[in-house]
């Protein structure tokens, strides 16, 4: 990713998908996939002095080929590493006339951290569930 001189806009998240990725196709043929990633951080202390663990939800979008791969291979609960940049979208609320803002991460890289199911491993697991005859 090229940076503009004197600035840095890089975000890295490691977390879990909160739901299935959704894909939208535009009339131009461009495709965008969107999904929320949950990450954890320490929050305030509880009454007994223990640190609370809080969850942040971050909207992530991936475009075209990268987005296609996300829709194909990711699902609710998938563990991922996202590298991208923070973006902001703004619009005027039609009901109130107020300016609204939404922050999200535009992914440049998505690493799938879950292991891929292997048919040989699945067959071995199913075979190991069968009772063995003990020779004694």
C-alpha positions, -999 to 999 in steps of 0.1 A, spaced: 0 0 0 14 34 -9 13 60 18 9 97 13 40 115 25 40 123 62 9 101 70 3 64 79 -31 47 77 -26 10 84 -50 -12 104 -43 -48 114 -71 -69 131 -71 -105 142 -105 -117 152 -136 -137 144 -164 -131 118 -197 -122 135 -218 -134 106 -217 -146 70 -200 -122 45 -224 -104 22 -215 -95 -14 -229 -67 -35 -223 -65 -73 -225 -31 -90 -237 -24 -125 -200 -17 -135 -192 -53 -125 -172 -43 -94 -179 -65 -64 -176 -57 -27 -179 -81 2 -187 -68 37 -184 -85 71 -179 -76 108 -149 -88 127 -150 -91 165 -118 -83 185 -114 -82 223 -98 -57 247 -96 -50 284 -122 -26 296 -130 -10 330 -125 -29 363 -155 -45 378 -166 -39 414 -143 -67 426 -113 -52 408 -111 -77 379 -107 -63 344 -137 -67 321 -131 -80 286 -150 -61 260 -157 -68 223 -153 -43 195 -170 -49 161 -153 -35 130 -169 -34 96 -145 -47 69 -149 -45 32 -130 -64 5 -132 -57 -32 -134 -78 -63 -112 -109 -63 -103 -106 -25 -140 -102 -17 -149 -132 -38 -125 -153 -18 -139 -140 15 -175 -150 4 -163 -184 -8 -141 -194 22 -153 -174 53 -183 -180 74 -197 -170 108 -170 -177 134 -141 -178 110 -108 -165 125 -91 -140 103 -62 -115 101 -71 -83 82 -46 -58 70 -59 -26 54 -67 11 59 -93 29 79 -119 47 58 -148 70 65 -180 73 46 -204 102 51 -239 110 40 -269 132 48 -296 115 68 -328 120 48 -351 120 78 -331 144 101 -309 163 76 -279 156 98 -245 145 85 -238 108 94 -205 90 94 -194 54 92 -159 41 98 -147 8 83 -116 -10 72 -109 -15 36 -89 -48 34 -58 -52 13 -50 -86 28 -72 -112 44 -55 -143 59 -78 -172 67 -65 -185 101 -88 -215 104 -74 -248 92 -89 -261 60 -109 -293 63 -90 -322 47 -110 -352 35 -82 -376 45 -83 -361 81 -121 -364 82 -119 -401 70 -93 -408 97 -114 -392 124 -145 -412 113 -124 -444 112 -109 -437 147 -144 -434 162 -151 -471 155 -144 -494 185 -112 -515 183 -111 -552 192 -87 -555 221 -64 -585 217 -65 -592 255 
